[in-house]
Amino acid sequence: MALDYLSARFRNVLKVSAPAPTALSQDEPDVLEYLRPFFSDPKALMNGMAASNTIISGSRALEFFRPGSCTVDSDWDFYIPNNKDCAKVMLLALEESGVEFEDVFEPLRQLLASPTVRTLHVSRQFIYRVNWSMELTKDGIQGEAKLRQLVTDACKAPVVDDVFSDSPPAPAYVKVGNSQLIIHSKPPTDRSIKMLHCGDNQYGQNINIITGHTTQDGRHTKVQLISCHRHSPIELVMAFYGSHIQCFISAYGAAHLYHRLTMSNTAYYWAENMCAKYRPAALAGKAKYETRGFTFEPYPSTTKGAVILRGLGIEAYDGAKVIVFDFPFSLAIREDLHAVRKQAFQSLKWLETAQTTRAVPDARVRVEWQKWLAKESKSRDTRPHVNAHSDIHTYVMLRGMDEKRLRDRMLLF
């Protein structure tokens, strides 16, 4: 996938040779060595993660803290802020590191080519994913015509725009409206015909996913670039169904929020967390980790009903593990922004109950973040536009962005 909108200058930023990140203790795992077997340029990858404020989470992050927690088939899940500029930066960084992204139309092609398909319904989730992906590539709006032609060719008949007309000339047809491309199919008259769905993800249309793979000795390992419409990457980690996978690797360091519990092969199941509410996926994940030696224990009865403040910077809580990387982030972002974001990483806090965990902003970091925003607004003679989350999870939208400003358009955490 060609990413022509990013200049050669920023490509060079990703590839600048830099010292390896180091942990506070020499006994800690080396993040570059951990990434190197799968990504050809882990330094470029880390620079891209710094520039886009991306984190790695899931089983691959867990493996960093507890070796043996994933398998050779485990995905690499990269969580990015809900912003296309951040996605573009991270797509480029992954491509520079050897990731090949897949054709977003391939699932649709497979369904259309299947001899068993009688009636086809393509879900809106797939369309959102296609649109989001096309906007990040050079295809742009040409992807709409591409999708129309794909359906037309498969149907061997013209595609019409009327929704559920009485006698469409094809079993599938397209409607375009409100900048979203929606594909419908004629409702089957025979109720025994099973509707086939394409493109659904386990969390619904709240999540955008672009899929690719790395290759090692001829074997593909799946890579997913994940963005949530309503939540920051850290908020998603807090919404996971189990404490064992509430960990992440960022460009600032790595953290496991329940490390001590996890190292005893034990986890809590957060039944009210967002990801746990998608029960089939959550229960499948729970069963998967049980086969890997984990036991899900009941939440301690002594603290049931309580709301507990946890945090990486709270001395009274020693259940977490933090590895801070010493890395020259000036290659990717400015030092003042790096300092605020690193403080946010080290001061991460959350609320815990028997059923759920929720990220909460740190008051001191909020003050520093607001100071940074004020300075940016004054120095650039523009007013920052902020979304509904007016805290440290806020994404700062600045007008008239040049390339340097693009690198500074980040979620804090």
Buried (B, 14 or more C-beta within 10 A) or exposed (E): BEBEEBEEEBBEBBBEEBEBBBBEEEEBBBBBEBBBEBBBBBBBBBBBBBBBBBBBBBBBBBBBBBEEBBEEEBBBBBBBBBBBBBBBBBBBBBBBBBBEBBEBBEBBBEBBEEEEBBBBBBBBBBBBBBBBBBBBBEBEEEBBEEBBEBBBEBBEBEBBEEEEEEEBEBBBBBBEEEEEBBBBBBEBEEEEEEEBBBBBBEBEBBBBBBBBBBEEEEEEBBBBBBBBEEBBBBBBBBBBBBBBBBBBBBBBBBBBBBBEBBEEBBBBBBBBBBBBEBEEBBEEBBEEBEEBEBEBEEBEEEEEEEEEEBBBBEEEBEEBBBBBBEBBBEBBBBEBBBEBBBBBBBBBBBBBBBBBBBBBBBEEBBEBBBEBBEEBBEEBEBEBEEEEBEBBBBBBBBEEBEEEBBBBBBBBB
